[in-house]
Amino acid sequence: MAGGKQLGIFWGSKALYFVESIDQQPQKVFQVTFGEAEKGTTIEDGVMIPGTQRLASLIQKAFHKQGISPSSVNLSLPTRDIIFRSFTIPWMQPNEVKGVVDFESSKYIPFALEELSYSYHPVTITVDNTKQIRIIFVAIKKDALENYTNLLENAGLGVDIVEPAPLSLIRALNLKNLIPPDKTIALVEQGDDLGKIIIMDNGVPQFVREFQFKPTEPNGPLEKQALMTQLIKEIRISLDYFNRQNSQVEISQTLLLTPSNTQDLAKSLEDELSIPVTAIDCHSIIGNTLTNATQYINAFGAGLVDSVESTADFFLMEKGSKQGRSKRLLKKKSNINYKPVATVALACIGLMTLTVTLSTQAVTNPKAKIATLSQKLGPMKDASVGKIEAKSAELNTKLENFKNVRFESDMAYFLALLPGLMPQGTWLNDLQIVYQTKTIDQSQRSRRGFALPTLKKETGVQPIMEISGYAYLDDTKEQFQLVNTFITNLKKDKSLKEFFNEINLETVKAQTMNDYTTTFFKIKCQ
């Protein structure tokens, strides 16, 4: 936006909240309530309720009253419409992650992936000394997203970015340096009738949960003691669930975001939870004493997309090519380490340059050739022709080896496929994939939603897979039958049939393991 202006909107349950900022400072803060349009003017389950045209008109009037021209905006959406999931996958190269995420996410969401607009962020973790990748997956149904954006576009606003409200909130707090870096933080948001808990690690949300405050009496206010009791209960439920799923991290601090400064409430929570609690009020972030709704912080944070760098972005929709966003995307591109190849290449270039230079000088001045040769070769000047040729051959071999380094693998696909084919009582000890040259008809390959980055007809690459593992049952006579069942499952699987012509049992033998008799097996697929 020109002139350093940013406009963010948060779609609350009772109103639209607007914050226009200039150079990261909130300047105009206002709202348009749904009640002003028509009773029931909301979006529920992706369906636009009648009355939205009236709401679009009220948005235009509010902009006119504030002296703001219709422009592009960034939209922050409430948690109620967002699917937020977290799951782990085996560690793999960055270019393989998306295919696995597309496959694995179907296990955790109740909708087809084609129905969703989604984003994800991978985080490398270590569990039991094994590297894994935790995927933070965020999505919204496409029809719900279109209804949100269509209404704003009907009001003359172009929507550039759509993101979940927790990300907008985190961005606003980062601007004020309120989130300690390199720590796992629980952020508790206290609204009028809704509360929210966001657990983040290094600035990336790992867990989001929303809950409702219940007044002690019907339609009555929520008493201070009742508020603290509910907060403690909801925080403990959330922390307990998160700790069971993420035993490798520990929450070190809690931030309590409230409409007004409540240090006494923070102190009570700290005593109950035995975790340091810091109270944050809206005024310290928005800087407007007339504004005490936490929803405005979401709108403020959404407007900061292009001016405040985030550890992770979860854009559910992104239009345009703003300069700030482009720079941020460039920073996130994976960097392949070409240093070994570059070293060899530079050595070869140096040798070629030396050869050309010496050849020219040899024609014009033999003495200059000898002097230059002695100076350039340095310690190599007394080396024999055979030694130089051997060194050249060694460099060529290294260069060829670097050229043949494989940057893609199908290991992730097989790791995801095999567990479903293994009968109970069997487990894998080793899995190896070797690629050999062979002509393949790419049109015959289909892999249950996975892309085929490595098996291309023009490269002629075919995998050979070797599997070894063990089978165990109390009845040792039945262990061999488990291995046969596993072999049968492998041969019947349609995906494996398309990869391999033969699936054979190479080895099967009894082995003693910790005083238990097990059956070792080795299977070769080619």
C-alpha positions in Angstrom: 0.0 0.0 0.0 1.3 3.4 -0.9 2.7 5.8 1.7 3.5 3.0 4.2 -0.2 2.4 4.9 -1.5 -1.0 5.9 -5.1 -2.0 6.4 -6.1 -5.1 8.4 -9.5 -6.6 9.1 -10.5 -9.2 11.6 -13.8 -11.0 11.1 -15.2 -11.4 14.6 -18.3 -13.1 15.8 -20.2 -9.8 16.3 -18.4 -7.3 14.1 -15.8 -6.5 11.6 -12.7 -4.9 13.2 -10.6 -2.5 11.1 -7.1 -1.0 11.9 -5.3 1.3 9.5 -1.6 1.7 10.3 1.0 4.0 8.9 4.6 2.8 9.3 3.6 0.1 11.8 1.7 2.6 14.0 -2.2 2.2 14.3 -3.9 5.4 13.2 -7.5 4.6 12.6 -9.4 2.0 14.6 -13.1 1.3 14.0 -15.6 -1.5 13.6 -18.8 -2.4 11.7 -21.2 -4.5 13.8 -23.3 -7.1 12.2 -26.3 -5.9 14.1 -26.2 -2.6 12.2 -26.6 -4.5 9.0 -29.4 -7.0 9.8 -29.8 -9.5 12.5 -28.1 -12.8 11.6 -25.8 -11.3 9.0 -22.9 -13.7 9.4 -21.1 -16.5 7.6 -21.8 -19.9 9.2 -20.3 -23.2 8.0 -19.2 -21.5 4.7 -22.8 -20.2 4.0 -23.4 -16.5 3.6 -26.5 -15.5 5.6 -28.9 -12.9 3.9 -28.2 -9.3 4.8 -24.6 -9.3 3.6 -25.3 -6.7 0.9 -26.5 -4.3 3.6 -23.2 -5.1 5.5 -21.2 -4.2 2.4 -23.0 -0.9 2.2 -22.2 -0.2 5.9 -18.5 -1.0 5.3 -18.4 1.6 2.5 -20.1 4.2 4.8 -17.6 3.5 7.6 -14.7 4.0 5.2 -16.2 7.3 4.0 -16.6 8.4 7.6 -13.0 7.5 8.4 -11.7 9.2 5.3 -10.2 6.0 4.0 -10.4 5.2 0.2 -11.3 1.6 -0.8 -8.0 -0.3 -1.2 -6.4 -3.7 -0.8 -6.7 -5.2 2.7 -5.4 -8.2 4.6 -8.0 -10.4 6.3 -7.6 -12.2 9.6 -10.1 -15.1 10.1 -11.5 -16.5 13.3 -10.5 -19.8 14.7 -14.0 -21.3 14.4 -13.7 -21.6 10.6 -10.1 -22.8 10.6 -8.9 -26.4 10.6 -5.7 -26.6 12.6 -3.8 -29.9 12.8 -0.3 -31.0 13.8 1.3 -34.3 12.9 4.8 -35.8 12.4 6.3 -37.5 9.4 9.8 -39.1 8.9 12.6 -36.7 8.1 13.2 -36.2 4.4 14.5 -33.7 1.9 12.5 -30.5 1.6 11.4 -31.2 -2.0 9.7 -34.4 -0.8 7.7 -32.9 2.0 4.7 -31.6 0.1 3.8 -34.9 -1.5 3.9 -36.6 1.9 1.9 -33.8 3.6 -0.8 -34.1 0.9 -1.0 -37.8 1.6 -0.8 -37.7 5.4 -3.2 -34.8 5.9 -6.1 -36.9 4.7 -5.8 -38.9 7.9 -6.4 -35.9 10.1 -9.1 -33.8 8.3 -12.7 -34.7 7.5 -12.7 -33.2 4.0 -11.1 -33.9 0.7 -8.0 -31.9 0.1 -9.5 -30.5 -3.1 -12.2 -28.8 -1.0 -9.7 -26.9 1.0 -7.4 -23.9 0.7 -4.5 -24.8 3.0 -1.0 -24.0 4.1 1.6 -25.8 6.2 4.9 -25.2 7.9 7.6 -28.0 8.5 9.6 -28.0 11.8 12.5 -30.4 12.3 12.4 -32.2 15.7 14.3 -35.0 17.4 12.4 -37.8 19.1 14.4 -40.6 20.7 17.6 -39.4 18.9 15.7 -39.7 15.5 15.1 -36.7 13.3 11.5 -36.2 12.3 9.4 -33.4 10.8 6.5 -31.9 12.6 3.9 -30.5 10.2 1.7 -27.6 11.3 -1.2 -27.8 8.9 -3.8 -25.0 8.5 -6.8 -25.1 6.2 -10.3 -23.6 5.4 -13.0 -24.8 3.1 -12.8 -23.0 -0.2 -16.5 -22.1 -0.3 -16.2 -20.4 3.1 -13.1 -18.5 2.1 -14.8 -17.3 -1.1 -17.8 -16.0 0.8 -15.6 -14.0 3.1 -13.6 -12.5 0.3 -16.7 -11.9 -2.0 -18.4 -9.8 0.7 -15.4 -7.6 1.1 -15.0 -7.3 -2.7 -18.6 -6.3 -2.9 -17.7 -3.4 -0.6 -15.0 -2.3 -3.0 -12.1 -3.9 -1.1 -9.4 -6.1 -2.8 -8.2 -8.9 -0.5 -4.5 -9.5 -0.7 -3.8 -11.9 2.1 -6.0 -14.2 4.2 -4.6 -15.9 7.3 -5.7 -17.4 10.6 -6.1 -14.9 13.5 -3.5 -16.6 15.7 -0.8 -15.7 13.1 -2.0 -12.1 13.0 -1.9 -11.9 16.8 1.6 -13.4 17.0 2.8 -10.9 14.4 1.5 -7.9 16.4 3.1 -9.2 19.6 6.4 -9.8 17.8 6.3 -6.1 16.6 6.2 -5.1 20.3 8.9 -7.7 21.2 6.5 -9.4 23.7 7.2 -13.0 22.6 10.5 -14.3 24.0 12.6 -15.9 21.2 13.7 -19.6 21.3 11.1 -20.5 23.9 7.8 -22.4 24.1 5.1 -20.0 25.1 1.4 -20.4 26.0 -0.6 -17.4 24.9 -4.0 -17.1 26.6 -6.4 -14.6 25.1 -9.3 -13.4 27.3 -12.2 -12.0 25.3 -15.7 -10.9 26.4 -17.3 -14.3 26.0 -14.5 -16.4 24.2 -11.1 -17.4 25.3 -8.3 -18.8 23.2 -5.0 -20.7 24.0 -2.2 -20.7 21.5 1.0 -22.6 22.3 3.9 -21.6 20.1 7.5 -22.7 19.9 10.1 -20.3 18.4 7.2 -18.1 17.2 5.4 -21.0 15.3 1.9 -22.0 16.6 1.9 -25.6 17.5 -1.6 -25.8 19.2 -4.7 -23.7 19.0 -7.8 -24.1 21.1 -10.8 -21.9 21.6 -13.3 -22.1 24.5 -16.3 -20.2 25.8 -16.7 -18.3 29.1 -19.8 -19.1 31.0 -21.2 -16.5 33.4 -22.1 -17.7 36.9 -25.8 -16.6 36.3 -27.8 -16.7 33.0 -27.1 -13.4 31.1 -25.1 -12.2 34.1 -21.5 -10.9 34.2 -18.6 -13.2 34.8 -17.3 -12.7 38.3 -13.6 -12.4 38.9 -13.2 -15.6 40.9 -15.3 -17.5 38.3 -13.2 -16.1 35.5 -10.0 -17.4 37.2 -11.5 -20.8 37.9 -12.5 -21.2 34.2 -9.2 -20.0 32.9 -7.2 -22.3 35.1 -9.4 -25.3 34.1 -9.1 -24.5 30.3 -5.4 -23.8 30.5 -4.7 -27.1 32.3 -6.8 -29.1 29.8 -4.8 -27.5 26.9 -1.4 -27.9 28.5 -2.1 -31.5 29.4 -3.1 -32.3 25.9 -0.2 -30.5 24.3 2.4 -32.1 26.7 1.1 -35.6 25.8 1.6 -34.9 22.2 4.9 -33.0 22.5 7.0 -34.5 25.2 10.2 -33.1 23.8 9.4 -29.5 24.6 8.4 -27.7 27.8 6.3 -24.6 28.2 8.4 -22.0 30.0 6.1 -19.0 30.1 2.5 -17.9 29.8 1.3 -14.6 28.2 -2.2 -13.4 29.3 -3.8 -11.0 26.8 -6.7 -9.1 28.4 -8.9 -6.1 27.4 -7.4 -4.2 30.4 -4.3 -4.7 32.6 -5.1 -7.4 35.2 -1.8 -8.0 37.0 -3.6 -9.6 39.9 -5.2 -12.2 37.7 -1.8 -13.0 36.1 -0.3 -13.4 39.6 -3.1 -15.8 40.6 -2.7 -17.8 37.5 1.1 -18.0 38.1 0.6 -19.3 41.6 -1.9 -22.0 40.4 0.0 -23.1 37.3 3.6 -22.8 38.6 4.5 -21.1 35.3 5.6 -17.5 35.0 2.6 -15.4 33.7 2.9 -12.0 32.1 -0.2 -9.8 31.6 -0.5 -7.8 28.4 -3.3 -5.4 27.7 -4.6 -4.2 24.4 -3.8 -0.6 25.0 -0.1 -1.4 25.1 -0.3 -2.8 21.6 -2.9 -0.7 19.8 -2.1 2.5 21.7 -5.7 3.6 21.7 -7.3 4.1 25.1 -10.8 3.9 23.7 -10.1 0.5 22.3 -10.3 -2.5 24.7 -11.2 -5.3 22.4 -8.5 -8.0 21.7 -10.0 -8.4 18.2 -8.4 -5.2 17.1 -5.0 -6.7 17.7 -5.8 -9.4 15.1 -6.7 -6.7 12.6 -3.6 -4.8 13.4 -1.4 -7.9 13.0 -3.0 -8.8 9.6 -2.1 -5.3 8.3 1.6 -5.9 9.2 2.1 -8.8 6.8 4.5 -6.9 4.5 6.4 -5.0 7.2 7.0 -7.5 10.0 8.9 -10.7 9.3 7.3 -13.9 10.7 9.0 -17.2 11.5 6.1 -18.9 9.7 3.4 -17.7 7.3 0.1 -19.5 6.9 -1.5 -17.8 4.0 -4.9 -19.3 3.1 -5.0 -17.0 0.1 -2.4 -14.7 -1.4 -2.7 -12.3 -4.3 -0.3 -9.8 -5.8 3.5 -9.6 -5.7 4.3 -7.0 -3.1 8.0 -6.2 -2.7 8.1 -7.1 1.0 6.4 -10.4 0.5 8.7 -11.3 -2.4 11.8 -10.6 -0.3 10.4 -12.9 2.4 9.7 -15.7 0.0 13.2 -15.5 -1.4 14.6 -16.0 2.1 12.5 -19.1 2.5 13.8 -20.9 -0.6 15.8 -24.0 0.2 19.5 -23.5 -0.4 21.3 -26.6 -2.0 24.9 -26.9 -1.0 26.9 -26.6 -4.2 30.2 -26.0 -2.4 31.8 -29.4 -3.3 30.8 -29.1 -6.9 31.9 -25.5 -7.1 35.3 -26.4 -5.6 36.0 -29.0 -8.3 34.6 -26.8 -11.0 36.9 -23.9 -10.0 39.9 -26.3 -10.0 39.0 -27.5 -13.5 38.5 -23.9 -14.7 41.9 -23.0 -13.3 43.6 -25.8 -15.0 41.9 -24.9 -18.4 42.9 -21.3 -18.0 46.4 -22.3 -17.2 46.6 -24.5 -20.3 45.4 -21.8 -22.6 47.8 -19.2 -21.2 50.8 -21.5 -21.4 50.0 -22.6 -24.9 49.9 -19.0 -26.1 53.1 -18.1 -24.4 54.8 -21.3 -25.7 54.4 -20.1 -29.3 55.7 -16.6 -28.7 58.4 -17.1 -26.1 59.7 -20.5 -24.9 61.7 -19.0 -22.1 58.6 -17.1 -20.8 56.7 -20.4 -21.0 59.2 -22.1 -18.7 59.3 -19.3 -16.2 55.5 -19.0 -16.1 55.1 -22.8 -15.8 57.5 -22.9 -12.8 55.6 -20.0 -11.1 52.1 -21.4 -11.8 52.8 -25.0 -10.9 54.6 -24.2 -7.7 55.1 -27.5 -5.7 53.8 -29.4 -8.8 56.6 -28.2 -11.1 58.7 -31.3 -10.5 55.8 -33.7 -10.8 55.9 -36.3 -13.6 53.4 -36.3 -16.5 51.9 -39.5 -15.1 51.3 -37.9 -11.7 49.6 -34.9 -13.3 47.4 -37.2 -15.5 46.5 -39.2 -12.4 45.5 -36.0 -10.6 43.4 -34.9 -13.5 41.7 -38.3 -13.7 41.0 -38.1 -9.9 39.4 -34.7 -10.3 37.3 -35.9 -13.2 36.1 -38.9 -11.2 35.1 -36.6 -8.2 33.3 -34.3 -10.6 31.3 -37.2 -12.1 30.5 -38.4 -8.6 29.1 -35.0 -7.6 27.1 -34.9 -10.8 25.5 -38.2 -9.9 24.6 -37.2 -6.3 20.8 -37.9 -5.9 18.7 -35.1 -4.5 15.4 -37.0 -4.6 14.3 -40.4 -3.2 11.2 -42.5 -3.0 12.0 -43.6 0.6 9.3 -41.5 2.1 6.6 -43.1 -0.1 7.6 -46.6 0.9 7.9 -45.7 4.6 4.3 -44.5 4.4 3.1 -47.5 2.4 4.7 -50.5 4.2 3.2 -50.2 7.7 -0.3 -50.7 6.3 0.9 -54.0 4.7 2.6 -55.5 7.7 0.6 -58.0 9.9 0.7 -57.5 13.6 3.7 -59.1 15.1 6.2 -58.0 12.4 8.5 -55.0 12.3 11.2 -53.7 10.0 14.9 -53.7 10.9 16.3 -52.2 7.7 15.0 -50.7 4.4 17.3 -49.9 1.5 16.6 -48.5 -1.9 19.1 -48.8 -4.8 18.4 -47.1 -8.1 19.5 -48.8 -11.3 19.3 -47.8 -15.0 16.3 -49.3 -16.8 13.8 -48.1 -19.3 10.4 -47.3 -17.7 7.1 -46.3 -19.1 6.2 -43.3 -16.9 2.5 -43.5 -18.0 2.2 -46.8 -16.2 3.2 -45.4 -12.8 0.5 -44.3 -10.3 1.2 -43.8 -6.6 -1.8 -42.9 -4.6 -1.5 -39.2 -4.7 2.3 -39.0 -4.6 4.2 -37.1 -7.3 6.9 -38.9 -9.2 9.9 -36.6 -8.9 12.6 -39.2 -9.6 11.1 -42.0 -11.8 11.0 -40.3 -15.2 11.2 -42.1 -18.5 14.0 -40.0 -19.8 16.2 -40.7 -16.9 15.5 -44.5 -17.0 15.8 -45.0 -13.2 14.2 -48.0 -11.5 14.4 -48.7 -7.7 15.4 -52.0 -6.1 14.1 -52.3 -2.5 15.5 -54.6 0.1 13.5 -55.1 3.3 14.7 -56.9 6.4 12.9 -57.4 9.7 11.5 -59.7 12.3 8.3 -61.6 13.2 7.3 -62.7 16.6 4.3 -64.6 18.1 4.2 -66.7 21.3 3.7 -69.7 19.1 7.0 -69.9 17.1 5.5 -72.1 14.5 3.2 -69.3 13.5 6.0 -66.7 13.0 6.9 -68.1 9.5 3.2 -67.7 8.6 3.4 -64.0 9.5 6.3 -63.6 7.1 4.3 -65.4 4.4 1.3 -63.1 5.1 3.6 -60.0 4.7 5.0 -61.3 1.4 1.4 -62.0 0.1 0.4 -58.4 1.1 3.4 -57.0 -0.8 2.6 -59.0 -3.9 -1.1 -58.0 -3.9 -0.5 -54.3 -3.5 -1.3 -52.5 -6.8 1.2 -49.7 -6.2 4.1 -52.2 -5.6 3.1 -54.2 -8.7 3.6 -51.1 -10.8 7.1 -50.6 -9.3 8.4 -54.1 -9.2 8.2 -57.2 -11.4 9.4 -59.6 -8.7 9.0 -59.7 -4.9 11.0 -62.6 -3.4 11.8 -63.8 0.0 15.6 -63.9 0.1 16.3 -65.1 3.6 14.2 -66.5 6.5 15.7 -68.0 9.7 15.1 -68.3 13.4 17.0 -65.9 15.7 17.2 -65.5 19.5 16.6 -61.9 20.6 16.7 -61.2 24.4 15.9 -64.8 25.2 12.9 -64.8 22.8 12.8 -66.8 19.6 12.0 -64.6 16.6 12.0 -65.2 12.8 14.3 -63.0 10.7 13.4 -62.3 7.1 14.9 -60.5 4.1 12.8 -59.5 1.1 14.0 -58.2 -2.2 11.7 -56.2 -4.6 13.0 -55.6 -8.1 
